[in-house]
């Protein structure tokens, strides 16, 4: 492992930060989303309803605990910390000309605290956080004007934090847009009656591509040392059998990932992209100059999430995932939430991405949601989490040391417990640090170290050399 490898952890404001109505912050799309309860799926409201619990309003309260949490990250030895800026904390409506100074000051304080401990911030600009006003008054990313609003937001934070933040990403898991039945998180889209879903979401995606490219161009002008990446879900898929038809089905399943990767990294709509547009009979409306903007605004690296793999082909049994779904692989075990555990697949994913793009990679999400039990003495024995993370680190090390993949860093998801994006639950825990809060919002928010905290600290201290629990 190279000495400057970025070990750390990952969070997002909409699941962790809280303080939803403090410091001049406006509402975002996540603030009107109820968590799953008692078998009922998540629900989106038109506005905040009285007497309803919205998990994101508090998250696990980084807003008031950031100094305590960052001290714990430092104790673990983090080299970096992936987080997101809440767009509506900077521009409460999203379309203002001037930012909210109180929101800017909050992130100043967070970045200063991280840098005090030598921890590099890795900042996502839009992580399921579209301002709610932009959804209600503009129809979200359907409207080309959001390109201008996003560019303005990016220029403000780039200028403000140009000497504090080096690593940025534009849109979190943007390829999740093509799960067309649920485009809320990625693009803030609620379909209108009778509209063509693929036409809507792929046109919205084009606006997001242009916005991302403009952010890259502006960022490099403001600070040439910025490293600005895209962020993809990598839903690794295998053909279910050696049937030629299953090979084609597997390629089709991966098309949406490479559609978004190609435009961000290659700066153009490739044959992969045009074939997908033809498949769904979609015509992208471009403005003059869009092709030049995409070509100039290519990203510096690919950040991606990897949690599980699936299979594709005829007659496979579907399973759910974080945003995407796929077929059940009989050779793999699964988490309590049915996500298949495939550490070797991480090595495969790294090779597929690097072979295709020859661009630096950054694993910015990886982990398993699990039930954690607090023992009478306050300890939390999460050997299952240690096993999961250890085996995935082995996979990424093989990709680096055997396959010569250029990997920048590794930030396991939910390094401290937060609200699960897929379900809105607290009981689905990812962290090395336990937070006392339940699915109804009750709890002291006290932080406790799990066994995995001490194990991951040792991993970072040895730069990935010590992976066992006994060493």
C-alpha positions as a Markdown table, in Angstrom:
| # | Residue | x | y | z |
|---|---|---|---|---|
| 1 | Unk | 0.0 | 0.0 | 0.0 |
| 2 | Unk | 1.3 | 3.4 | -0.8 |
| 3 | Unk | 2.1 | 5.7 | 2.1 |
| 4 | Unk | -0.4 | 8.4 | 1.2 |
| 5 | Unk | -3.3 | 5.9 | 0.9 |
| 6 | Unk | -6.4 | 7.7 | 2.2 |
| 7 | Unk | -7.9 | 5.5 | 5.0 |
| 8 | Unk | -11.0 | 7.0 | 6.5 |
| 9 | Unk | -14.8 | 6.8 | 6.8 |
| 10 | Unk | -17.8 | 8.1 | 5.0 |
| 11 | Unk | -21.1 | 9.8 | 5.9 |
| 12 | Unk | -23.7 | 12.2 | 4.3 |
| 13 | Unk | -25.4 | 15.2 | 5.7 |
| 14 | Unk | -28.9 | 14.0 | 5.0 |
| 15 | Unk | -28.4 | 10.9 | 7.2 |
| 16 | Unk | -26.0 | 12.2 | 9.8 |
| 17 | Unk | -25.8 | 16.0 | 10.1 |
| 18 | Unk | -29.2 | 16.9 | 11.6 |
| 19 | Unk | -30.0 | 20.5 | 12.6 |
| 20 | Unk | -32.5 | 20.6 | 9.7 |
| 21 | Unk | -34.1 | 23.9 | 10.8 |
| 22 | Unk | -31.1 | 25.5 | 12.5 |
| 23 | Unk | -28.5 | 28.0 | 11.2 |
| 24 | Unk | -30.8 | 29.4 | 8.4 |
| 25 | Unk | -30.9 | 26.0 | 6.6 |
| 26 | Unk | -33.8 | 25.4 | 4.2 |
| 27 | Unk | -35.6 | 22.2 | 3.6 |
| 28 | Unk | -34.2 | 19.5 | 1.3 |
| 29 | Unk | -35.9 | 16.5 | -0.4 |
| 30 | Unk | -34.8 | 14.3 | 2.5 |
| 31 | Unk | -36.6 | 16.3 | 5.1 |
| 32 | Unk | -40.1 | 15.2 | 3.9 |
| 33 | Unk | -39.2 | 11.5 | 3.7 |
| 34 | Unk | -40.5 | 9.2 | 6.4 |
| 35 | Unk | -38.5 | 6.2 | 7.5 |
| 36 | Unk | -39.7 | 2.6 | 7.0 |
| 37 | Unk | -41.8 | 1.4 | 9.9 |
| 38 | Unk | -43.4 | -1.9 | 10.8 |
| 39 | Unk | -43.2 | -3.3 | 7.2 |
| 40 | Unk | -44.4 | 0.0 | 5.6 |
| 41 | Unk | -42.1 | 1.3 | 2.9 |
| 42 | Unk | -40.6 | 4.8 | 3.0 |
| 43 | Unk | -43.1 | 7.6 | 2.1 |
| 44 | Unk | -42.5 | 11.1 | 0.6 |
| 45 | Unk | -44.8 | 13.9 | 1.9 |
| 46 | Unk | -45.5 | 17.2 | 0.1 |
| 47 | Unk | -44.5 | 19.1 | 3.2 |
| 48 | Unk | -43.5 | 18.4 | 6.8 |
| 49 | Unk | -46.6 | 16.9 | 8.6 |
| 50 | Unk | -47.4 | 17.4 | 12.2 |
| 51 | Unk | -46.9 | 14.4 | 14.5 |
| 52 | Unk | -44.7 | 12.5 | 11.9 |
| 53 | Unk | -41.2 | 11.4 | 12.6 |
| 54 | Unk | -38.7 | 12.3 | 9.9 |
| 55 | Unk | -35.3 | 10.5 | 10.6 |
| 56 | Unk | -33.1 | 13.0 | 8.7 |
| 57 | Unk | -34.2 | 16.0 | 10.9 |
| 58 | Unk | -31.8 | 14.8 | 13.6 |
| 59 | Unk | -29.8 | 12.1 | 11.8 |
| 60 | Unk | -27.3 | 11.3 | 14.5 |
| 61 | Unk | -26.7 | 15.0 | 15.2 |
| 62 | Unk | -23.2 | 15.8 | 13.8 |
| 63 | Unk | -24.4 | 19.4 | 13.8 |
| 64 | Unk | -24.0 | 19.5 | 17.6 |
| 65 | Unk | -21.4 | 16.7 | 18.0 |
| 66 | Unk | -18.9 | 17.4 | 15.3 |
| 67 | Unk | -16.0 | 18.1 | 17.6 |
| 68 | Unk | -16.6 | 14.9 | 19.6 |
| 69 | Unk | -17.0 | 12.8 | 16.4 |
| 70 | Unk | -13.9 | 14.2 | 14.7 |
| 71 | Unk | -11.9 | 13.5 | 17.8 |
| 72 | Unk | -13.0 | 9.9 | 17.6 |
| 73 | Unk | -12.1 | 9.8 | 13.9 |
| 74 | Unk | -8.7 | 11.1 | 14.8 |
| 75 | Unk | -8.3 | 8.4 | 17.5 |
| 76 | Unk | -9.0 | 5.8 | 14.9 |
| 77 | Unk | -6.3 | 7.4 | 12.8 |
| 78 | Unk | -8.4 | 8.7 | 9.8 |
| 79 | Unk | -6.4 | 10.2 | 7.0 |
| 80 | Unk | -9.5 | 11.5 | 5.4 |
| 81 | Unk | -13.2 | 11.9 | 6.2 |
| 82 | Unk | -15.9 | 11.8 | 3.5 |
| 83 | Unk | -18.9 | 14.0 | 4.2 |
| 84 | Unk | -21.3 | 16.1 | 2.2 |
| 85 | Unk | -22.4 | 19.7 | 2.3 |
| 86 | Unk | -26.1 | 20.3 | 2.6 |
| 87 | Unk | -26.9 | 22.5 | -0.4 |
| 88 | Unk | -29.9 | 24.0 | 1.4 |
| 89 | Unk | -27.7 | 25.0 | 4.3 |
| 90 | Unk | -25.8 | 27.2 | 1.9 |
| 91 | Unk | -28.7 | 28.3 | -0.3 |
| 92 | Unk | -31.9 | 27.6 | 1.6 |
| 93 | Unk | -34.1 | 27.7 | -1.5 |
| 94 | Unk | -31.4 | 26.7 | -3.9 |
| 95 | Unk | -32.0 | 29.6 | -6.4 |
| 96 | Unk | -30.7 | 32.6 | -4.4 |
| 97 | Unk | -27.8 | 34.7 | -5.6 |
| 98 | Unk | -26.2 | 35.2 | -2.2 |
| 99 | Unk | -25.4 | 32.3 | 0.2 |
| 100 | Unk | -26.4 | 31.9 | 3.9 |
| 101 | Unk | -23.4 | 33.0 | 5.8 |
| 102 | Unk | -24.3 | 31.0 | 8.9 |
| 103 | Unk | -24.3 | 27.8 | 6.9 |
| 104 | Unk | -20.9 | 28.6 | 5.4 |
| 105 | Unk | -19.5 | 29.3 | 8.9 |
| 106 | Unk | -20.7 | 25.9 | 10.1 |
| 107 | Unk | -18.6 | 24.1 | 7.5 |
| 108 | Unk | -15.7 | 26.4 | 8.1 |
| 109 | Unk | -15.7 | 25.1 | 11.7 |
| 110 | Unk | -16.0 | 21.5 | 10.6 |
| 111 | Unk | -13.1 | 21.7 | 8.1 |
| 112 | Unk | -11.0 | 23.6 | 10.6 |
| 113 | Unk | -11.6 | 20.8 | 13.2 |
| 114 | Unk | -10.7 | 18.1 | 10.7 |
| 115 | Unk | -7.5 | 19.9 | 9.5 |
| 116 | Unk | -6.5 | 20.4 | 13.2 |
| 117 | Unk | -6.1 | 16.7 | 13.3 |
| 118 | Unk | -4.5 | 16.3 | 9.9 |
| 119 | Unk | -7.7 | 14.7 | 8.4 |
| 120 | Unk | -8.4 | 15.6 | 4.7 |
| 121 | Unk | -12.0 | 16.5 | 4.0 |
| 122 | Unk | -13.5 | 14.6 | 1.0 |
| 123 | Unk | -16.7 | 16.5 | 0.2 |
| 124 | Unk | -19.7 | 15.5 | -1.9 |
| 125 | Unk | -21.5 | 18.5 | -3.3 |
| 126 | Unk | -24.9 | 16.8 | -3.8 |
| 127 | Unk | -25.7 | 13.7 | -1.7 |
| 128 | Unk | -29.4 | 13.2 | -2.0 |
| 129 | Unk | -29.8 | 16.8 | -0.9 |
| 130 | Unk | -31.6 | 18.8 | -3.6 |
| 131 | Unk | -33.3 | 21.8 | -2.0 |
| 132 | Unk | -37.0 | 21.2 | -1.7 |
| 133 | Unk | -37.9 | 24.6 | -3.3 |
| 134 | Unk | -36.2 | 23.5 | -6.5 |
| 135 | Unk | -38.4 | 20.4 | -6.6 |
| 136 | Unk | -41.7 | 22.3 | -6.0 |
| 137 | Unk | -41.1 | 25.4 | -8.1 |
| 138 | Unk | -38.9 | 24.1 | -10.9 |
| 139 | Unk | -39.6 | 20.3 | -11.1 |
| 140 | Unk | -36.0 | 19.7 | -10.0 |
| 141 | Unk | -33.5 | 18.6 | -12.6 |
| 142 | Unk | -36.1 | 18.6 | -15.4 |
| 143 | Unk | -35.4 | 22.3 | -15.5 |
| 144 | Unk | -32.2 | 23.5 | -17.2 |
| 145 | Unk | -32.1 | 26.5 | -14.8 |
| 146 | Unk | -30.8 | 24.1 | -12.1 |
| 147 | Unk | -27.5 | 23.9 | -13.9 |
| 148 | Unk | -27.0 | 27.6 | -13.2 |
| 149 | Unk | -28.1 | 27.2 | -9.6 |
| 150 | Unk | -25.8 | 24.3 | -9.0 |
| 151 | Unk | -22.8 | 26.1 | -10.6 |
| 152 | Unk | -23.4 | 29.1 | -8.4 |
| 153 | Unk | -23.5 | 26.9 | -5.3 |
| 154 | Unk | -20.3 | 25.2 | -6.3 |
| 155 | Unk | -18.4 | 28.4 | -7.0 |
| 156 | Unk | -19.4 | 29.8 | -3.6 |
| 157 | Unk | -18.2 | 26.7 | -1.7 |
| 158 | Unk | -15.1 | 26.3 | -3.9 |
| 159 | Unk | -14.0 | 29.9 | -3.3 |
| 160 | Unk | -14.9 | 29.7 | 0.4 |
| 161 | Unk | -13.0 | 26.5 | 1.1 |
| 162 | Unk | -10.3 | 26.6 | -1.6 |
| 163 | Unk | -7.6 | 26.4 | 1.0 |
| 164 | Unk | -9.3 | 23.8 | 3.2 |
| 165 | Unk | -10.7 | 21.1 | 0.9 |
| 166 | Unk | -8.8 | 19.4 | -1.9 |
| 167 | Unk | -11.0 | 16.4 | -2.7 |
| 168 | Unk | -14.6 | 16.9 | -4.1 |
| 169 | Unk | -17.3 | 14.8 | -5.8 |
| 170 | Unk | -20.3 | 16.2 | -7.6 |
| 171 | Unk | -23.4 | 14.0 | -7.5 |
| 172 | Unk | -23.6 | 10.9 | -5.2 |
| 173 | Unk | -24.5 | 7.6 | -7.0 |
| 174 | Unk | -25.7 | 9.5 | -10.0 |
| 175 | Unk | -26.3 | 6.3 | -12.0 |
| 176 | Unk | -29.0 | 5.4 | -9.6 |
| 177 | Unk | -31.1 | 7.8 | -11.6 |
| 178 | Unk | -31.8 | 5.0 | -14.1 |
| 179 | Unk | -33.6 | 3.0 | -11.5 |
| 180 | Unk | -36.5 | 4.9 | -13.0 |
| 181 | Unk | -39.1 | 3.8 | -10.6 |
| 182 | Unk | -37.4 | 5.6 | -7.7 |
| 183 | Unk | -35.4 | 8.7 | -8.9 |
| 184 | Unk | -36.2 | 10.8 | -5.8 |
| 185 | Unk | -32.9 | 10.6 | -4.0 |
| 186 | Unk | -30.6 | 11.2 | -7.0 |
| 187 | Unk | -32.6 | 13.8 | -8.9 |
| 188 | Unk | -35.5 | 14.9 | -6.7 |
| 189 | Unk | -37.9 | 13.7 | -9.5 |
| 190 | Unk | -41.6 | 12.8 | -8.8 |
| 191 | Unk | -43.1 | 11.8 | -12.1 |
| 192 | Unk | -46.1 | 13.6 | -13.6 |
| 193 | Unk | -49.1 | 11.7 | -14.9 |
| 194 | Unk | -48.5 | 10.4 | -18.4 |
| 195 | Unk | -44.9 | 11.5 | -18.8 |
| 196 | Unk | -42.3 | 9.2 | -20.3 |
| 197 | Unk | -40.1 | 8.2 | -17.4 |
| 198 | Unk | -36.9 | 7.4 | -19.4 |
| 199 | Unk | -37.2 | 10.7 | -21.4 |
| 200 | Unk | -37.6 | 12.6 | -18.1 |
| 201 | Unk | -34.8 | 11.0 | -16.1 |
| 202 | Unk | -32.3 | 10.9 | -19.0 |
| 203 | Unk | -32.9 | 14.6 | -19.8 |
| 204 | Unk | -32.6 | 15.4 | -16.1 |
| 205 | Unk | -29.3 | 13.4 | -16.1 |
| 206 | Unk | -28.0 | 15.5 | -19.0 |
| 207 | Unk | -28.6 | 18.6 | -17.0 |
| 208 | Unk | -26.7 | 17.0 | -14.1 |
| 209 | Unk | -23.8 | 16.0 | -16.5 |
| 210 | Unk | -23.5 | 19.6 | -17.7 |
| 211 | Unk | -23.7 | 20.9 | -14.1 |
| 212 | Unk | -21.0 | 18.5 | -13.0 |
| 213 | Unk | -18.8 | 19.5 | -15.9 |
| 214 | Unk | -19.3 | 23.2 | -15.1 |
| 215 | Unk | -18.4 | 22.5 | -11.5 |
| 216 | Unk | -15.2 | 20.7 | -12.6 |
| 217 | Unk | -14.2 | 23.6 | -14.9 |
| 218 | Unk | -14.9 | 26.2 | -12.2 |
| 219 | Unk | -13.2 | 24.3 | -9.5 |
| 220 | Unk | -10.0 | 23.9 | -11.5 |
| 221 | Unk | -10.0 | 27.6 | -12.3 |
| 222 | Unk | -10.4 | 28.5 | -8.6 |
| 223 | Unk | -7.8 | 26.0 | -7.4 |
| 224 | Unk | -5.8 | 24.0 | -10.0 |
| 225 | Unk | -4.9 | 21.6 | -7.2 |
| 226 | Unk | -8.5 | 20.5 | -6.6 |
| 227 | Unk | -9.3 | 16.8 | -7.3 |
| 228 | Unk | -12.9 | 16.6 | -8.4 |
| 229 | Unk | -14.5 | 13.3 | -9.1 |
| 230 | Unk | -17.8 | 11.7 | -10.0 |
| 231 | Unk | -19.5 | 9.2 | -7.7 |
| 232 | Unk | -21.1 | 6.0 | -9.0 |
| 233 | Unk | -22.8 | 3.0 | -7.5 |
| 234 | Unk | -20.9 | 0.0 | -8.8 |
| 235 | Unk | -23.5 | -2.8 | -8.9 |
| 236 | Unk | -21.2 | -5.6 | -10.0 |
| 237 | Unk | -23.2 | -8.2 | -11.9 |
| 238 | Unk | -22.3 | -11.7 | -13.1 |
| 239 | Unk | -24.1 | -13.6 | -15.9 |
| 240 | Unk | -26.3 | -16.3 | -14.2 |
| 241 | Unk | -25.0 | -19.0 | -16.5 |
| 242 | Unk | -22.7 | -19.5 | -19.5 |
| 243 | Unk | -25.7 | -19.1 | -21.8 |
| 244 | Unk | -24.9 | -16.4 | -24.4 |
| 245 | Unk | -28.3 | -14.8 | -23.7 |
| 246 | Unk | -27.3 | -14.4 | -20.0 |
| 247 | Unk | -24.0 | -12.7 | -21.1 |
| 248 | Unk | -26.1 | -10.2 | -23.1 |
| 249 | Unk | -28.5 | -9.7 | -20.1 |
| 250 | Unk | -25.5 | -9.0 | -17.9 |
| 251 | Unk | -24.1 | -6.4 | -20.3 |
| 252 | Unk | -27.5 | -4.8 | -20.4 |
| 253 | Unk | -27.6 | -4.6 | -16.6 |
| 254 | Unk | -24.3 | -2.8 | -16.5 |
| 255 | Unk | -25.2 | -0.3 | -19.3 |
| 256 | Unk | -26.5 | 2.3 | -16.9 |
| 257 | Unk | -23.4 | 2.4 | -14.8 |
| 258 | Unk | -21.1 | 2.8 | -17.9 |
| 259 | Unk | -23.5 | 5.4 | -19.4 |
| 260 | Unk | -22.9 | 7.7 | -16.5 |
| 261 | Unk | -19.2 | 6.8 | -16.2 |
| 262 | Unk | -18.5 | 7.4 | -19.8 |
| 263 | Unk | -19.9 | 10.9 | -19.9 |
| 264 | Unk | -18.2 | 12.0 | -16.7 |
| 265 | Unk | -14.8 | 10.4 | -17.5 |
| 266 | Unk | -14.6 | 10.5 | -21.3 |
| 267 | Unk | -16.5 | 13.8 | -21.6 |
| 268 | Unk | -18.9 | 12.6 | -24.3 |
| 269 | Unk | -21.8 | 10.3 | -25.1 |
| 270 | Unk | -20.1 | 7.1 | -26.3 |
| 271 | Unk | -21.6 | 4.3 | -28.3 |
| 272 | Unk | -22.6 | 2.7 | -24.9 |
| 273 | Unk | -24.6 | 5.9 | -24.2 |
| 274 | Unk | -26.2 | 6.2 | -27.6 |
| 275 | Unk | -27.2 | 2.5 | -27.6 |
| 276 | Unk | -29.0 | 3.0 | -24.2 |
| 277 | Unk | -30.8 | 6.1 | -25.6 |
| 278 | Unk | -31.9 | 4.1 | -28.6 |
| 279 | Unk | -33.1 | 1.3 | -26.4 |
| 280 | Unk | -35.4 | 3.6 | -24.5 |
| 281 | Unk | -36.3 | 5.8 | -27.5 |
| 282 | Unk | -35.0 | 8.9 | -25.8 |
| 283 | Unk | -33.9 | 12.2 | -27.5 |
| 284 | Unk | -31.6 | 14.4 | -25.4 |
| 285 | Unk | -32.1 | 18.1 | -25.9 |
| 286 | Unk | -28.8 | 19.9 | -25.8 |
| 287 | Unk | -28.0 | 23.6 | -25.8 |
| 288 | Unk | -25.2 | 25.0 | -28.0 |
| 289 | Unk | -21.9 | 24.4 | -26.3 |
| 290 | Unk | -22.9 | 21.4 | -24.2 |
| 291 | Unk | -20.6 | 19.0 | -25.9 |
| 292 | Unk | -17.7 | 21.4 | -25.4 |
| 293 | Unk | -18.6 | 21.8 | -21.7 |
| 294 | Unk | -18.7 | 18.0 | -21.2 |
| 295 | Unk | -15.4 | 17.6 | -22.9 |
| 296 | Unk | -13.7 | 20.3 | -20.8 |
| 297 | Unk | -15.3 | 19.2 | -17.5 |
| 298 | Unk | -14.0 | 15.6 | -17.3 |
| 299 | Unk | -13.5 | 14.4 | -13.7 |
| 300 | Unk | -10.2 | 13.7 | -12.1 |
| 301 | Unk | -11.1 | 10.4 | -10.5 |
| 302 | Unk | -14.0 | 8.0 | -10.0 |
| 303 | Unk | -15.4 | 7.6 | -6.5 |
| 304 | Unk | -17.7 | 4.6 | -6.1 |
| 305 | Unk | -19.8 | 2.6 | -3.7 |
| 306 | Unk | -19.5 | -1.2 | -3.5 |
| 307 | Unk | -21.7 | -3.2 | -1.2 |
| 308 | Unk | -22.7 | -6.4 | -3.0 |
| 309 | Unk | -22.9 | -8.2 | -6.3 |
| 310 | Unk | -25.8 | -9.9 | -8.1 |
| 311 | Unk | -26.5 | -12.0 | -11.2 |
| 312 | Unk | -28.4 | -11.4 | -14.4 |
| 313 | Unk | -30.2 | -13.7 | -16.7 |
| 314 | Unk | -33.4 | -15.6 | -17.3 |
| 315 | Unk | -35.3 | -16.9 | -14.3 |
| 316 | Unk | -33.2 | -15.4 | -11.6 |
| 317 | Unk | -34.7 | -14.6 | -8.2 |
| 318 | Unk | -34.5 | -10.8 | -7.5 |
| 319 | Unk | -33.0 | -9.3 | -4.3 |
| 320 | Unk | -33.1 | -5.7 | -3.1 |
| 321 | Unk | -30.0 | -3.5 | -2.7 |
| 322 | Unk | -29.1 | 0.0 | -1.7 |
| 323 | Unk | -30.5 | 1.6 | -4.8 |
| 324 | Unk | -30.2 | -1.1 | -7.4 |
| 325 | Unk | -31.5 | -4.7 | -7.3 |
| 326 | Unk | -30.4 | -7.9 | -9.0 |
| 327 | Unk | -30.5 | -11.6 | -9.1 |
| 328 | Unk | -29.7 | -13.8 | -6.1 |
| 329 | Unk | -26.3 | -15.6 | -6.4 |
| 330 | Unk | -26.5 | -19.1 | -4.8 |
| 331 | Unk | -22.7 | -19.1 | -4.1 |
| 332 | Unk | -22.9 | -16.1 | -1.7 |
| 333 | Unk | -24.0 | -15.4 | 1.8 |
| 334 | Unk | -26.1 | -12.3 | 2.6 |
| 335 | Unk | -26.5 | -9.7 | 5.3 |
| 336 | Unk | -29.6 | -9.4 | 7.6 |
| 337 | Unk | -31.1 | -7.1 | 4.9 |
| 338 | Unk | -30.4 | -9.6 | 2.1 |
| 339 | Unk | -27.4 | -7.8 | 0.5 |
| 340 | Unk | -25.1 | -10.5 | -0.9 |
| 341 | Unk | -21.5 | -10.5 | 0.5 |
| 342 | Unk | -18.9 | -10.7 | -2.2 |
| 343 | Unk | -15.4 | -9.4 | -1.2 |
| 344 | Unk | -13.8 | -10.9 | -4.3 |
| 345 | Unk | -16.3 | -8.9 | -6.3 |
| 346 | Unk | -14.6 | -5.7 | -5.0 |
| 347 | Unk | -11.4 | -6.7 | -6.7 |
| 348 | Unk | -13.3 | -7.6 | -9.8 |
| 349 | Unk | -15.1 | -4.2 | -9.7 |
| 350 | Unk | -11.8 | -2.3 | -9.3 |
| 351 | Unk | -10.3 | -4.1 | -12.3 |
| 352 | Unk | -13.4 | -3.5 | -14.5 |
| 353 | Unk | -13.5 | 0.2 | -13.7 |
| 354 | Unk | -9.7 | 0.7 | -14.1 |
| 355 | Unk | -9.5 | -1.4 | -17.3 |
| 356 | Unk | -12.3 | 0.7 | -18.8 |
| 357 | Unk | -11.2 | 4.2 | -17.7 |
| 358 | Unk | -7.5 | 4.2 | -16.7 |
| 359 | Unk | -8.5 | 6.8 | -14.2 |
| 360 | Unk | -7.7 | 6.9 | -10.4 |
| 361 | Unk | -10.3 | 5.2 | -8.3 |
| 362 | Unk | -11.6 | 5.9 | -4.8 |
| 363 | Unk | -13.8 | 3.4 | -2.8 |
| 364 | Unk | -15.9 | 6.0 | -0.9 |
| 365 | Unk | -18.6 | 3.6 | 0.3 |
| 366 | Unk | -18.4 | -0.1 | 1.4 |
| 367 | Unk | -19.9 | -1.8 | 4.5 |
| 368 | Unk | -22.7 | -3.9 | 5.9 |
| 369 | Unk | -25.8 | -2.9 | 7.7 |
| 370 | Unk | -26.3 | -5.1 | 10.8 |
| 371 | Unk | -28.1 | -5.4 | 14.1 |
| 372 | Unk | -25.8 | -4.4 | 17.0 |
| 373 | Unk | -26.3 | -5.4 | 20.6 |
| 374 | Unk | -25.1 | -3.3 | 23.5 |
| 375 | Unk | -24.0 | -5.6 | 26.3 |
| 376 | Unk | -24.6 | -4.9 | 30.0 |
| 377 | Unk | -21.1 | -3.5 | 30.4 |
| 378 | Unk | -21.6 | -1.2 | 27.4 |
| 379 | Unk | -19.4 | -3.2 | 25.0 |
| 380 | Unk | -20.5 | -3.9 | 21.4 |
| 381 | Unk | -19.0 | -7.1 | 19.8 |
| 382 | Unk | -19.4 | -6.7 | 16.1 |
| 383 | Unk | -17.1 | -9.5 | 14.8 |
| 384 | Unk | -19.4 | -9.8 | 11.7 |
| 385 | Unk | -18.5 | -6.2 | 10.7 |
| 386 | Unk | -14.8 | -6.8 | 11.2 |
| 387 | Unk | -15.0 | -10.0 | 9.0 |
| 388 | Unk | -16.9 | -8.1 | 6.3 |
| 389 | Unk | -14.5 | -5.1 | 6.2 |
| 390 | Unk | -11.4 | -7.3 | 6.5 |
| 391 | Unk | -12.3 | -9.5 | 3.5 |
| 392 | Unk | -13.0 | -6.5 | 1.4 |
| 393 | Unk | -9.7 | -4.8 | 2.3 |
| 394 | Unk | -8.0 | -8.1 | 1.2 |
| 395 | Unk | -9.8 | -7.7 | -2.1 |
| 396 | Unk | -8.7 | -4.1 | -2.7 |
| 397 | Unk | -5.1 | -4.9 | -1.7 |
| 398 | Unk | -5.1 | -7.7 | -4.3 |
| 399 | Unk | -6.3 | -5.2 | -6.9 |
| 400 | Unk | -3.5 | -2.8 | -5.9 |
| 401 | Unk | -0.6 | -5.2 | -5.3 |
| 402 | Unk | -1.3 | -7.9 | -7.9 |
| 403 | Unk | -3.4 | -6.1 | -10.6 |
| 404 | Unk | -1.7 | -2.6 | -10.4 |
| 405 | Unk | -5.0 | -0.7 | -10.0 |
| 406 | Unk | -4.5 | 3.0 | -9.1 |
| 407 | Unk | -6.6 | 3.3 | -5.9 |
| 408 | Unk | -6.6 | 6.5 | -3.9 |
| 409 | Unk | -8.3 | 5.5 | -0.7 |
| 410 | Unk | -11.0 | 3.6 | 1.2 |
| 411 | Unk | -13.7 | 5.1 | 3.3 |
| 412 | Unk | -16.2 | 2.5 | 4.8 |
| 413 | Unk | -19.8 | 3.7 | 4.8 |
| 414 | Unk | -21.4 | 5.0 | 8.0 |
| 415 | Unk | -18.1 | 4.9 | 10.0 |
| 416 | Unk | -20.4 | 6.3 | 12.8 |
| 417 | Unk | -24.0 | 5.1 | 13.0 |
| 418 | Unk | -26.4 | 7.1 | 11.0 |
| 419 | Unk | -29.9 | 6.8 | 9.4 |
| 420 | Unk | -29.9 | 4.1 | 6.6 |
| 421 | Unk | -30.7 | 5.7 | 3.3 |
| 422 | Unk | -32.3 | 2.5 | 1.9 |
| 423 | Unk | -34.9 | 2.2 | 4.8 |
| 424 | Unk | -34.7 | 5.2 | 7.0 |
| 425 | Unk | -33.9 | 3.0 | 10.0 |
| 426 | Unk | -31.4 | 3.3 | 12.8 |
| 427 | Unk | -31.3 | -0.4 | 13.7 |
| 428 | Unk | -29.5 | -1.0 | 10.4 |
| 429 | Unk | -26.1 | 0.0 | 11.7 |
| 430 | Unk | -22.9 | 0.4 | 9.8 |
| 431 | Unk | -20.6 | 2.2 | 12.1 |
| 432 | Unk | -17.4 | 1.6 | 14.1 |
| 433 | Unk | -19.0 | 4.0 | 16.6 |
| 434 | Unk | -22.4 | 3.2 | 18.1 |
| 435 | Unk | -24.9 | 6.1 | 18.5 |
| 436 | Unk | -27.7 | 5.7 | 21.1 |
| 437 | Unk | -30.8 | 6.3 | 19.0 |
| 438 | Unk | -33.7 | 4.1 | 17.9 |
| 439 | Unk | -36.1 | 3.9 | 14.9 |
| 440 | Unk | -38.6 | 6.2 | 16.7 |
| 441 | Unk | -35.9 | 8.9 | 17.3 |
| 442 | Unk | -35.5 | 8.1 | 21.0 |
| 443 | Unk | -32.1 | 7.9 | 22.7 |
| 444 | Unk | -29.3 | 9.9 | 24.3 |
| 445 | Unk | -27.1 | 10.2 | 21.1 |
| 446 | Unk | -24.2 | 9.0 | 23.3 |
| 447 | Unk | -21.3 | 7.6 | 21.3 |
| 448 | Unk | -19.8 | 4.2 | 22.1 |
| 449 | Unk | -16.8 | 2.5 | 20.5 |
| 450 | Unk | -17.5 | -1.0 | 19.0 |
| 451 | Unk | -14.9 | -3.7 | 18.8 |
| 452 | Unk | -14.5 | -2.8 | 15.1 |
| 453 | Unk | -13.3 | 0.7 | 16.2 |
| 454 | Unk | -10.1 | -0.7 | 17.8 |
| 455 | Unk | -9.6 | -3.2 | 14.9 |
| 456 | Unk | -9.9 | -0.5 | 12.2 |
| 457 | Unk | -7.5 | 1.7 | 14.2 |
| 458 | Unk | -4.9 | -1.1 | 13.9 |
| 459 | Unk | -5.5 | -1.5 | 10.2 |
| 460 | Unk | -4.8 | 2.2 | 9.6 |
| 461 | Unk | -1.8 | 2.2 | 11.9 |
| 462 | Unk | -0.2 | -0.6 | 9.9 |
| 463 | Unk | -1.4 | 0.8 | 6.5 |
| 464 | Unk | -3.5 | -2.3 | 5.9 |
| 465 | Unk | -0.8 | -4.9 | 6.9 |
| 466 | Unk | -2.5 | -6.0 | 10.1 |
| 467 | Unk | -6.0 | -7.4 | 9.3 |
| 468 | Unk | -6.6 | -10.1 | 11.8 |
| 469 | Unk | -8.1 | -9.6 | 15.2 |
| 470 | Unk | -5.3 | -11.5 | 17.0 |
| 471 | Unk | -2.2 | -9.7 | 15.7 |
